[in-house]
Amino acid sequence: MGIIAAAILLPVFPQQADAAYAIALYGSAFKYPADFKHFDYVNPDAPQGGTLFMSSMGDFEKLNPFTLRGLAADGLQYLVFETLAVPSWDEPDTMYGLLAQDIELAPDEMSMTFRLNPKARFSNGDPVTAQDVKYSFDQLMSMKAAPVYRQYWADVERMVVVDDRTVRAEFRHKNREITTAICQLPVFSHKWGNGKPFDQIVLDPPIASGPYVVATYDLGNSITYRRNHAYWGSGLPERKGMFNFERITYRYYRDTLARMEALKAGEIDLIQENSSKNWARSHQGKRWDDGQLIKTTFPNHNGAGWQGFAMNTRRPLFQDKRVREALGLAMDFEWMDRMLFFNLYKRSPSYFTNTDMAAKGKPGPAELDVLRQLQKRFGSLVPDEAFESIPLPPTTLPPHSLRENLKRARTLLAEAGWVYRDGALRNAKGEPFQFEMAIMGRMEERASAPYARNLEKLGIKMTYRIYDAALYQRKVENFDYDMIWALMSGSQTPGSELFSYFGSQSRDMPGSDNAMGVADPVVDDLLARIVRAKSRPELVTLVRVLDRILRLGYYIVPHFYSSVYRVSYRHTLAFPKVLPRFYSIEEWSVTTWWMKPGEGRR
């Protein structure tokens, strides 16, 4: 949804005079002082102009990214809409004021007051007012918006207009994370949609305060953003050296082959490649040999989050934990990496891979203390295995083998009442063990097929079906699947977004991210503690315990991750010498790259 997936806790203001410009986590020092000129990872002297052509897969149906139904056009969130504050990409837990030039936390921590920058303007020239902030909040918290916003800001009781430039967020109770979460509120004009109900604002061009406006669009095929030359924030240090292209066009493609041919033909300027096969075999040839296209990798320090085959535990077939563990034993990652992925990936061991939040080995003293508290409260719901070394995903590296893993899987399935007879794995009623994997494209099919073959050895029939983007989205929103490829973006500081992925309240909420249907009071308790954590060490401890509990639930068959971004881009593009530490390729390239003078499309 574009909300920053980070739990940033109690803001610490170094001195009252500096309260306007930044908030930080746990009293850590800000990297940038009050009088900073620009972020280190931009080129403040970058030339402006030219058109950047980006690619998207599938199609789009709307220009409103905040409602549940339909697919929104790419780029809207960070090109058109702005928030009260923005993060720094080279420090994990600091945000700097944007629409809000001053942020003040009440002494009792039960409210936060925002004073808006008097220069802030919407694309129609109207000033950004406190009434617009309240309107935006009220719409996003209503049933007309996607449910993720109601979850994310659930602890904000109301938004109160103090005067035209001042608005106050009042909290239901003390929640250290909410003080930063509410800073990430996107603000749009009350005139957007001309009085329509919010969920009926579909193709009305947004009236927001960002550096770009929607210029043209062809539904499902392309959308072009044009830079707003009256953009109010161009002189701010938080925006210096950014948004350098005159126009940005997203072109939509139905499959990766068409997208790759578009790159070679000059229709698009950049591809971040997620397919190892394409990276090894397609990103080569005349265009690369003559220097028209450049193939490179960029370091990826972001938390990898998780990705895997997610089992829908709302379905009876996947409600026994032994069954879920058995299905995980059927994936041979080492074979897949060698035969399909050109040895470019690492196995994901955790829900918080590539961060210090990932549980490892036996729990330390702080983790044990939390586990004992949980066991005292929830008894057997806390598995005894949580107090032991956390198991890693199954491997077929010697002395292990797929044969041994499948033997273990067969034992678990038998304990759960599934026995092989009459040519299939069957339960006591004689029903065969069969299900469907819903997928979106050929890349997912490549990895699903060998998994299906291994399941066949257990007598399990897994079929997989490719759905178009719109139908797939509807199935996911309504949990209408047996198994899917699911993921959670990584965060250096996990927080309230975890409720959408793992909270009991999100289990049956259409549009939530709870792909697996997790509904565990132990998990709920940990989530509540995580958002109330008072220090970084406490947060790390709690997330590690959460990782243990989730991994022992065997809700997913974990996949893999890469520690680099793989990118091919046109030689006419340039980027800053200093790279941010925590970033996504698409947003980084769109917001900080530029066209070399005298080259490219002007």
DOVEXDO-136445 format. One line per 8 residues: number of its first residue (from 1); for each residue x, y, z of C-alpha. Coordinates in nm, 4 decimals. Layout:
% residues N
NUM) X:Y:Z | ...
% end
This chain:
% residues 602
1) 0.0000:0.0000:0.0000 | 0.3009:0.2263:0.0092 | 0.3018:0.2737:0.3853 | 0.6551:0.2515:0.5180 | 0.6895:-0.0873:0.6814 | 0.8763:0.0198:0.9914 | 0.8073:0.0473:1.3608 | 0.9630:0.3735:1.4705
9) 0.8988:0.4324:1.8335 | 0.9015:0.7308:2.0673 | 1.0430:1.0373:1.8925 | 1.3236:1.2082:2.0754 | 1.3716:1.5774:2.0100 | 1.7275:1.6945:2.0826 | 1.6072:2.0382:2.1837 | 1.2827:2.2274:2.1476
17) 1.4227:2.4570:1.8790 | 1.4968:2.1542:1.6600 | 1.1649:1.9813:1.7183 | 1.0432:2.0834:1.3754 | 1.2701:1.8887:1.1536 | 1.3085:1.5233:1.2584 | 1.2088:1.2418:1.4876 | 1.4292:0.9475:1.5829
25) 1.4079:0.6129:1.7516 | 1.5227:0.5376:2.1067 | 1.7145:0.8633:2.1471 | 1.9612:0.7823:1.8703 | 2.1336:1.0790:1.7123 | 2.0052:1.2145:1.3841 | 2.2438:1.1733:1.0964 | 2.1379:1.5072:0.9473
33) 2.1414:1.8289:1.1541 | 1.8649:2.0882:1.1527 | 2.0421:2.2931:0.8868 | 2.1233:2.0040:0.6504 | 2.1142:2.0868:0.2790 | 2.0279:1.7495:0.1268 | 2.0501:1.3771:0.1857 | 2.3896:1.2205:0.1147
41) 2.2470:0.9767:-0.1393 | 2.1342:1.2414:-0.3885 | 2.3209:1.4621:-0.6349 | 2.2102:1.8165:-0.5483 | 2.3392:1.9359:-0.8849 | 2.1687:1.6691:-1.0932 | 2.0464:1.8051:-1.4291 | 1.6725:1.7997:-1.4835
49) 1.4774:1.7005:-1.7904 | 1.4119:1.4069:-2.0167 | 1.1642:1.1219:-1.9972 | 1.2186:0.8036:-1.8000 | 1.0397:0.4923:-1.9228 | 0.9733:0.2294:-1.6573 | 0.7951:-0.1044:-1.6820 | 0.5165:-0.2727:-1.4890
57) 0.3644:-0.6169:-1.5157 | -0.0049:-0.6877:-1.5684 | -0.2333:-0.3877:-1.5925 | -0.4054:-0.1181:-1.3868 | -0.7646:-0.0084:-1.3407 | -0.7632:0.3023:-1.1243 | -0.5829:0.6175:-1.0123 | -0.6811:0.5787:-0.6474
65) -0.4224:0.3647:-0.4670 | -0.6063:0.3693:-0.1338 | -0.9219:0.1695:-0.2065 | -0.9498:-0.2070:-0.1942 | -1.0971:-0.2960:-0.5312 | -0.8906:-0.2862:-0.8483 | -0.5243:-0.2402:-0.9330 | -0.3793:0.1091:-0.9031
73) -0.1248:0.2486:-1.1469 | 0.2379:0.2209:-1.0405 | 0.4196:0.5319:-0.9219 | 0.1205:0.7079:-0.7700 | 0.2271:0.6685:-0.4086 | 0.5672:0.8363:-0.4246 | 0.5263:1.0623:-0.7285 | 0.1846:1.2165:-0.6637
81) 0.1049:1.1803:-0.2938 | 0.3105:1.3147:-0.0045 | 0.3075:1.2446:0.3683 | 0.3506:1.4510:0.6820 | 0.7099:1.3261:0.7133 | 0.9528:1.1165:0.5060 | 1.2209:0.8637:0.5983 | 1.5919:0.8856:0.5423
89) 1.7184:0.5927:0.3367 | 2.0555:0.5715:0.5080 | 1.9359:0.5404:0.8677 | 1.6662:0.2940:0.9651 | 1.4748:0.4833:1.2285 | 1.4616:0.8536:1.1466 | 1.2028:1.0622:0.9644 | 1.2170:1.4234:0.8538
97) 0.9253:1.6637:0.8299 | 0.7768:1.7295:0.4856 | 0.4181:1.8570:0.4810 | 0.4544:1.9068:0.8550 | 0.7276:2.1576:0.9335 | 0.6821:2.1111:1.3093 | 0.5852:1.8026:1.5093 | 0.5145:1.8183:1.8813
105) 0.4410:1.5211:2.1066 | 0.2263:1.6006:2.4093 | 0.3893:1.5468:2.7531 | 0.1460:1.2635:2.8291 | 0.2193:1.1050:2.4884 | -0.1537:1.0859:2.4167 | -0.1522:1.3248:2.1223 | 0.0733:1.4730:1.8573
113) 0.0376:1.8145:1.6966 | 0.1445:1.8916:1.3400 | 0.2002:2.2439:1.2092 | 0.1943:2.2440:0.8326 | 0.4458:2.4138:0.6070 | 0.2744:2.7347:0.4869 | 0.4251:2.6831:0.1410 | 0.2625:2.3408:0.0936
121) 0.0281:2.3407:-0.2058 | -0.1814:2.0879:-0.3903 | -0.1451:2.0436:-0.7641 | -0.4482:2.2693:-0.8220 | -0.2761:2.5527:-0.6349 | -0.4797:2.5283:-0.3157 | -0.2904:2.5381:0.0146 | -0.2619:2.2136:0.2109
129) -0.4725:2.2755:0.5199 | -0.5415:2.1014:0.8475 | -0.8910:2.0309:0.7167 | -0.7365:1.8354:0.4274 | -0.5222:1.6341:0.6684 | -0.8290:1.5440:0.8737 | -1.0261:1.4639:0.5579 | -0.7502:1.2323:0.4338
137) -0.7312:1.0543:0.7680 | -1.1077:1.0144:0.7947 | -1.1355:0.8720:0.4419 | -0.8498:0.6258:0.4894 | -0.9937:0.5073:0.8210 | -1.3400:0.4553:0.6718 | -1.4819:0.1355:0.5264 | -1.4399:0.2905:0.1820
145) -1.0602:0.2495:0.1981 | -0.8475:-0.0639:0.2083 | -0.8419:-0.2223:0.5569 | -0.4657:-0.1973:0.5979 | -0.5015:0.1703:0.6899 | -0.7515:0.0995:0.9675 | -0.5076:-0.1527:1.1071 | -0.2039:0.0696:1.0732
153) -0.3592:0.3690:1.2502 | -0.5969:0.1798:1.4775 | -0.4563:0.3565:1.7842 | -0.5364:0.7016:1.6481 | -0.8766:0.7883:1.7929 | -0.9361:1.1050:1.5942 | -0.7758:1.3866:1.3991 | -0.8689:1.7313:1.5328
161) -0.8368:2.0584:1.3421 | -0.6818:2.3245:1.5680 | -0.6579:2.5954:1.3039 | -0.5998:2.6106:0.9288 | -0.2357:2.5104:0.9612 | -0.2463:2.2978:1.2762 | -0.3920:1.9521:1.3280 | -0.3745:1.7216:1.6283
169) -0.3775:1.3415:1.6267 | -0.5291:1.2060:1.9473 | -0.4398:0.8515:2.0529 | -0.6532:0.5862:2.2206 | -0.3716:0.4907:2.4544 | 0.0044:0.5215:2.4763 | 0.1630:0.3500:2.1799 | 0.5140:0.4566:2.1028
177) 0.5017:0.3382:1.7441 | 0.1897:0.5287:1.6501 | 0.3737:0.8580:1.6945 | 0.5716:0.7819:1.3823 | 0.3108:0.5766:1.2021 | 0.0783:0.8756:1.1854 | 0.3611:1.0818:1.0354 | 0.3260:0.8571:0.7304
185) -0.0286:0.9725:0.6567 | -0.0677:1.0546:0.2839 | -0.2573:1.3799:0.2364 | -0.4899:1.4656:-0.0524 | -0.7363:1.7442:-0.1217 | -1.0980:1.7225:-0.0145 | -1.1764:1.8389:-0.3700 | -1.0422:1.5156:-0.5205
193) -1.3390:1.3365:-0.6750 | -1.5609:1.6443:-0.6601 | -1.7745:1.5107:-0.3772 | -1.7934:1.1448:-0.4813 | -1.7856:0.8741:-0.2120 | -1.4211:0.7827:-0.1645 | -1.4578:0.4289:-0.2976 | -1.6084:0.5706:-0.6170
201) -1.3052:0.7873:-0.6896 | -1.1495:0.5672:-0.9541 | -1.0190:0.7567:-1.2575 | -1.0370:1.1119:-1.1232 | -0.6807:1.2510:-1.1447 | -0.5522:1.2881:-0.7880 | -0.5306:1.6330:-0.6330 | -0.2280:1.5946:-0.4086
209) 0.0916:1.7786:-0.3197 | 0.3614:1.5640:-0.4832 | 0.6202:1.6667:-0.7430 | 0.4286:1.5056:-1.0318 | 0.0752:1.5021:-1.1680 | -0.0931:1.2484:-1.3922 | -0.0498:1.3713:-1.7487 | -0.2030:1.0929:-1.9587
217) -0.3011:0.7301:-1.9192 | -0.4216:0.4393:-2.1273 | -0.5893:0.1933:-1.8916 | -0.3926:-0.1264:-1.8603 | -0.1224:-0.0113:-2.1015 | 0.0598:0.3006:-1.9797 | 0.0537:0.6019:-1.7541 | 0.2654:0.9176:-1.7796
225) 0.3435:1.1581:-1.4965 | 0.4496:1.5161:-1.5687 | 0.6585:1.7204:-1.3274 | 0.4648:1.9971:-1.1581 | 0.6740:2.3084:-1.2208 | 0.4896:2.4842:-0.9416 | 0.5862:2.2079:-0.6976 | 0.6040:2.3679:-0.3552
233) 0.8737:2.1404:-0.2050 | 1.1537:2.1689:-0.4608 | 1.3665:2.3838:-0.2299 | 1.3361:2.1639:0.0786 | 1.6467:1.9687:0.1884 | 1.4292:1.6551:0.1965 | 1.3683:1.7027:-0.1773 | 1.6921:1.8563:-0.3027
241) 1.8449:1.6558:-0.5892 | 1.5331:1.4441:-0.6319 | 1.2637:1.4039:-0.8998 | 1.4878:1.5046:-1.1875 | 1.2931:1.3701:-1.4865 | 1.0484:1.5935:-1.6689 | 0.8222:1.2983:-1.7395 | 0.8010:0.9431:-1.6098
249) 0.6086:0.6825:-1.8062 | 0.5188:0.3335:-1.6862 | 0.4506:0.0876:-1.9669 | 0.2658:-0.2329:-1.8848 | 0.3578:-0.5786:-2.0135 | 0.1809:-0.9102:-1.9847 | 0.4915:-1.1233:-1.9367 | 0.8649:-1.0908:-1.8709
257) 0.9584:-1.1905:-2.2273 | 0.7677:-0.8947:-2.3696 | 0.9261:-0.6691:-2.1111 | 1.2767:-0.7871:-2.1978 | 1.2172:-0.7305:-2.5690 | 1.0931:-0.3817:-2.4819 | 1.4198:-0.3080:-2.3010 | 1.6219:-0.4237:-2.6018
265) 1.4047:-0.2175:-2.8373 | 1.4484:0.0982:-2.6318 | 1.0863:0.1171:-2.5141 | 1.1894:0.1143:-2.1467 | 1.5063:0.2300:-1.9729 | 1.5550:-0.0006:-1.6753 | 1.4700:-0.3469:-1.5470 | 1.5262:-0.4833:-1.2009
273) 1.5518:-0.8530:-1.2765 | 1.4035:-1.0979:-1.0274 | 1.4360:-1.4033:-1.2492 | 1.7757:-1.5704:-1.2264 | 1.7146:-1.7431:-1.5601 | 1.6465:-1.4143:-1.7335 | 1.9467:-1.2571:-1.5638 | 2.1787:-1.5327:-1.6799
281) 2.0443:-1.5802:-2.0328 | 1.8499:-1.2741:-2.1454 | 2.0519:-0.9787:-2.0142 | 2.3160:-1.0130:-2.2814 | 2.3648:-0.9541:-2.6501 | 2.4325:-0.6698:-2.8904 | 2.2773:-0.3924:-2.6785 | 2.5006:-0.4838:-2.3849
289) 2.8073:-0.5482:-2.6000 | 2.7945:-0.2058:-2.7625 | 2.7318:-0.0286:-2.4306 | 2.3746:0.0774:-2.4983 | 2.2654:-0.1242:-2.1970 | 2.4606:-0.1711:-1.8734 | 2.4265:-0.4840:-1.6613 | 2.5209:-0.4500:-1.2949
297) 2.4303:-0.5329:-0.9361 | 2.3680:-0.3041:-0.6406 | 2.4073:-0.4133:-0.2771 | 2.0882:-0.4970:-0.0911 | 2.1082:-0.4314:0.2832 | 1.7329:-0.4299:0.3316 | 1.5641:-0.6807:0.5489 | 1.4602:-0.9616:0.3162
305) 1.1334:-1.0267:0.4960 | 0.9906:-1.3564:0.3803 | 0.8693:-1.5269:0.0683 | 0.7338:-1.8751:0.0325 | 0.4592:-2.1144:-0.0621 | 0.1906:-1.9990:0.1818 | -0.0625:-2.2566:0.2996 | -0.4111:-2.1209:0.3593
313) -0.4911:-2.2565:0.7060 | -0.8506:-2.1431:0.6637 | -0.8818:-2.4610:0.4549 | -0.9189:-2.7841:0.6585 | -0.6451:-2.9506:0.4542 | -0.3744:-2.7295:0.6098 | -0.4964:-2.6970:0.9684 | -0.2735:-2.9728:1.1099
321) 0.0757:-2.8434:1.1825 | 0.2255:-3.1846:1.1073 | 0.0861:-3.1661:0.7549 | 0.2352:-2.8214:0.7049 | 0.5755:-2.9348:0.8283 | 0.5618:-3.2352:0.5956 | 0.4886:-3.0155:0.2945 | 0.7966:-2.8092:0.3750
329) 1.0144:-3.1195:0.3639 | 0.9226:-3.1780:-0.0018 | 1.1016:-2.8693:-0.1328 | 1.4573:-2.9299:-0.2548 | 1.6044:-2.5798:-0.2534 | 1.9589:-2.6879:-0.3415 | 1.8405:-2.8660:-0.6570 | 1.6254:-2.5670:-0.7549
337) 1.9066:-2.3189:-0.6972 | 2.1504:-2.5264:-0.8991 | 1.9224:-2.6260:-1.1861 | 1.6869:-2.3273:-1.2092 | 1.8478:-2.0283:-1.0413 | 2.2149:-2.0507:-1.1496 | 2.3258:-2.0567:-0.7843 | 2.2225:-1.6928:-0.7405
345) 2.0080:-1.7309:-0.4287 | 2.0343:-1.8089:-0.0593 | 1.7701:-1.9985:0.1391 | 1.5557:-1.7799:0.3630 | 1.5801:-1.9191:0.7152 | 1.3567:-1.6640:0.8864 | 1.0586:-1.4309:0.8580 | 1.3132:-1.1523:0.9203
353) 1.6008:-1.2651:0.7000 | 1.8973:-1.0298:0.6521 | 1.8346:-0.8485:0.9826 | 1.9402:-0.8889:1.3436 | 1.5787:-0.9843:1.4184 | 1.6171:-1.3384:1.2806 | 1.6162:-1.6074:1.5498 | 1.9291:-1.8231:1.5557
361) 2.0227:-2.1317:1.7540 | 1.9009:-2.1565:2.1120 | 1.7183:-1.8604:2.2651 | 1.9335:-1.6234:2.4683 | 1.8510:-1.5177:2.8260 | 1.6244:-1.2302:2.7194 | 1.4353:-1.4522:2.4748 | 1.3988:-1.7251:2.7363
369) 1.2495:-1.4747:2.9774 | 0.9845:-1.3764:2.7212 | 0.9136:-1.7406:2.6356 | 0.8633:-1.8296:3.0032 | 0.6193:-1.5400:3.0409 | 0.4278:-1.6601:2.7365 | 0.4226:-2.0212:2.8547 | 0.2953:-1.9146:3.1954
377) 0.0088:-1.7299:3.0286 | -0.0713:-1.9562:2.7325 | 0.0505:-2.2969:2.8473 | 0.0826:-2.5596:2.5755 | 0.0146:-2.3050:2.3017 | 0.3842:-2.2207:2.3376 | 0.5601:-2.5259:2.1893 | 0.8410:-2.6823:2.3907
385) 1.0565:-2.6636:2.0772 | 1.0644:-2.2854:2.1159 | 1.3071:-2.3320:2.4046 | 1.5466:-2.5365:2.1903 | 1.7610:-2.4551:1.8863 | 1.5381:-2.3212:1.6144 | 1.5423:-2.5595:1.3159 | 1.6654:-2.4344:0.9821
393) 1.4698:-2.5069:0.6632 | 1.5196:-2.8606:0.5292 | 1.8300:-2.9130:0.3185 | 1.9497:-3.1792:0.0774 | 2.3165:-3.1036:0.1237 | 2.5084:-3.4170:0.2395 | 2.4621:-3.5923:0.4753 | 2.0991:-3.4869:0.4214
401) 1.8989:-3.5913:0.1161 | 1.5569:-3.5461:-0.0386 | 1.4907:-3.9164:0.0227 | 1.5417:-3.8776:0.3974 | 1.3320:-3.5600:0.4038 | 1.0443:-3.7334:0.2259 | 1.0630:-4.0286:0.4664 | 1.0279:-3.7854:0.7541
409) 0.7386:-3.6146:0.5729 | 0.5611:-3.9488:0.5262 | 0.5896:-4.0188:0.8982 | 0.4404:-3.6800:0.9865 | 0.1569:-3.7278:0.7388 | 0.0782:-4.0720:0.8799 | 0.0631:-3.9249:1.2313 | -0.1876:-3.6722:1.0947
417) -0.4035:-3.9512:0.9462 | -0.2834:-3.9506:0.5859 | -0.1791:-4.2901:0.4456 | -0.0867:-4.3959:0.0915 | -0.3339:-4.6377:-0.0646 | -0.5094:-4.6880:-0.3974 | -0.2568:-4.4720:-0.5797 | -0.2829:-4.1600:-0.3630
425) -0.2302:-4.0248:-0.0147 | -0.5700:-4.0503:0.1554 | -0.7318:-3.9669:0.4865 | -0.9602:-4.1918:0.6911 | -1.2553:-4.0971:0.4682 | -1.0648:-4.2088:0.1598 | -1.0325:-3.8542:0.0278 | -0.7139:-3.7907:-0.1719
433) -0.4678:-3.5228:-0.0674 | -0.4890:-3.2716:-0.3510 | -0.4841:-2.8937:-0.3823 | -0.4140:-2.6065:-0.6203 | -0.1304:-2.3540:-0.6221 | -0.2477:-2.0199:-0.7651 | 0.0321:-1.8398:-0.9503 | 0.0734:-1.5317:-1.1693
441) 0.3326:-1.6167:-1.4324 | 0.5831:-1.8512:-1.5917 | 0.8583:-1.7560:-1.3478 | 0.6497:-1.8898:-1.0592 | 0.5612:-2.1958:-1.2648 | 0.9300:-2.2881:-1.3008 | 0.9729:-2.3171:-0.9243 | 0.6304:-2.4685:-0.8597
449) 0.6756:-2.7586:-1.1019 | 0.9668:-2.9367:-0.9245 | 0.7899:-2.8889:-0.5917 | 0.4810:-3.0576:-0.7377 | 0.6951:-3.3478:-0.8615 | 0.8382:-3.4030:-0.5145 | 0.4904:-3.3962:-0.3621 | 0.3862:-3.6661:-0.6100
457) 0.6396:-3.8955:-0.4453 | 0.4331:-3.8636:-0.1272 | 0.1099:-3.9347:-0.3130 | 0.0032:-3.5697:-0.3030 | -0.1383:-3.4080:-0.6150 | -0.0625:-3.0374:-0.6418 | -0.1840:-2.8632:-0.9543 | -0.0841:-2.5081:-1.0369
465) -0.2783:-2.2575:-1.2413 | -0.1742:-1.9219:-1.3845 | -0.4283:-1.6432:-1.3266 | -0.4317:-1.2997:-1.4835 | -0.3332:-1.0152:-1.2519 | -0.6837:-0.8846:-1.1813 | -0.8364:-1.2255:-1.1040 | -0.5345:-1.3253:-0.8972
473) -0.5674:-1.0053:-0.6953 | -0.9336:-1.0790:-0.6222 | -0.8536:-1.4341:-0.5136 | -0.5831:-1.3105:-0.2796 | -0.8016:-1.0349:-0.1337 | -1.0755:-1.2888:-0.0548 | -0.8421:-1.5744:0.0522 | -0.9881:-1.7880:-0.2272
481) -0.6928:-2.0249:-0.2719 | -0.5254:-2.3306:-0.1270 | -0.1655:-2.2202:-0.1668 | -0.0012:-1.9123:-0.3180 | 0.3333:-1.7446:-0.3482 | 0.3234:-1.4877:-0.0690 | 0.5727:-1.2425:0.0715 | 0.6311:-0.9681:0.3250
489) 0.8667:-0.6840:0.2454 | 1.1560:-0.6599:0.4852 | 1.1975:-0.3905:0.7462 | 1.4872:-0.2983:0.9695 | 1.2359:-0.2160:1.2409 | 0.9218:-0.4308:1.2215 | 0.6091:-0.2929:1.3841 | 0.2388:-0.2441:1.3295
497) 0.2425:-0.3812:0.9741 | 0.2893:-0.7224:1.1379 | -0.0727:-0.7131:1.2552 | -0.1873:-0.7305:0.8934 | 0.0345:-1.0310:0.8209 | -0.0006:-1.2314:1.1410 | -0.2700:-1.0823:1.3665 | -0.5877:-1.2756:1.4470
505) -0.8046:-0.9758:1.3613 | -0.6684:-0.9749:1.0048 | -0.7355:-1.3448:0.9459 | -1.0834:-1.2962:0.8021 | -1.0508:-0.9337:0.6926 | -1.0702:-0.9183:0.3108 | -0.7684:-0.7428:0.1680 | -0.5419:-0.8046:0.4653
513) -0.1940:-0.9501:0.4167 | -0.2617:-1.2550:0.6356 | -0.2162:-1.4966:0.3472 | -0.1635:-1.7953:0.5760 | -0.4606:-1.7305:0.8039 | -0.2528:-1.7051:1.1215 | -0.4742:-1.6739:1.4310 | -0.2653:-1.7486:1.7404
521) -0.3089:-1.5716:2.0767 | 0.0629:-1.6152:2.1449 | 0.1428:-1.4294:1.8244 | -0.1133:-1.1603:1.9090 | 0.0483:-1.1074:2.2479 | 0.3920:-1.0722:2.0899 | 0.2638:-0.8252:1.8312 | 0.1171:-0.6078:2.1064
529) 0.4492:-0.6153:2.2911 | 0.6470:-0.5347:1.9789 | 0.4652:-0.2072:1.9132 | 0.5149:-0.1101:2.2790 | 0.8870:-0.1897:2.2905 | 1.0825:0.0846:2.4673 | 1.4303:0.0095:2.3339 | 1.5999:-0.1451:2.0339
537) 1.7299:-0.4455:2.2351 | 1.3777:-0.5137:2.3643 | 1.2394:-0.4930:2.0112 | 1.5043:-0.7330:1.8783 | 1.4287:-0.9829:2.1548 | 1.0534:-0.9760:2.0964 | 1.0811:-1.0099:1.7181 | 1.3211:-1.3015:1.7567
545) 1.0684:-1.4774:1.9786 | 0.7950:-1.4029:1.7249 | 1.0183:-1.5510:1.4559 | 1.0564:-1.8697:1.6615 | 0.6819:-1.9072:1.7157 | 0.5971:-1.8440:1.3511 | 0.8653:-2.0774:1.2190 | 0.7458:-2.3548:1.4495
553) 0.3948:-2.3031:1.3090 | 0.5201:-2.4161:0.9648 | 0.2852:-2.1814:0.7819 | 0.5032:-2.1437:0.4735 | 0.7481:-2.3421:0.2691 | 1.0276:-2.0815:0.2796 | 1.1877:-1.9708:-0.0441 | 1.5062:-1.7764:-0.1020
561) 1.6485:-1.4267:-0.1228 | 1.9274:-1.2300:-0.2866 | 2.1754:-0.9986:-0.1177 | 2.2037:-0.7877:-0.4346 | 1.9716:-0.6103:-0.6763 | 2.0209:-0.7181:-1.0386 | 1.9658:-0.4327:-1.2840 | 2.0096:-0.3536:-1.6528
569) 1.9672:0.0119:-1.7479 | 2.0171:0.2395:-2.0453 | 2.3554:0.4120:-2.0690 | 2.1839:0.7515:-2.0890 | 2.0927:0.7292:-1.7199 | 2.3095:0.8316:-1.4256 | 2.2768:0.7896:-1.0504 | 2.4422:0.9403:-0.7383
577) 2.7853:0.8213:-0.6314 | 2.6663:0.7544:-0.2771 | 2.4099:0.4783:-0.2543 | 2.1471:0.4736:0.0204 | 2.1588:0.1831:0.2594 | 1.7898:0.0950:0.2750 | 1.6082:0.1373:-0.0550 | 1.4135:-0.0236:-0.3364
585) 1.5511:-0.0030:-0.6891 | 1.2351:0.1345:-0.8479 | 1.1757:0.4166:-0.6007 | 1.5478:0.5005:-0.5817 | 1.5866:0.5199:-0.9599 | 1.2663:0.7149:-1.0184 | 1.3352:0.9681:-0.7430 | 1.7153:1.0209:-0.7522
593) 1.8484:0.9234:-1.0978 | 1.8735:1.1631:-1.3921 | 1.9239:1.1779:-1.7667 | 2.2744:1.2536:-1.8841 | 2.2834:1.5936:-2.0573 | 2.2602:1.5721:-2.4345 | 2.1436:1.2126:-2.4352 | 1.8203:1.0261:-2.4144
601) 1.4674:1.1423:-2.4623 | 1.4257:1.5138:-2.3872
% end
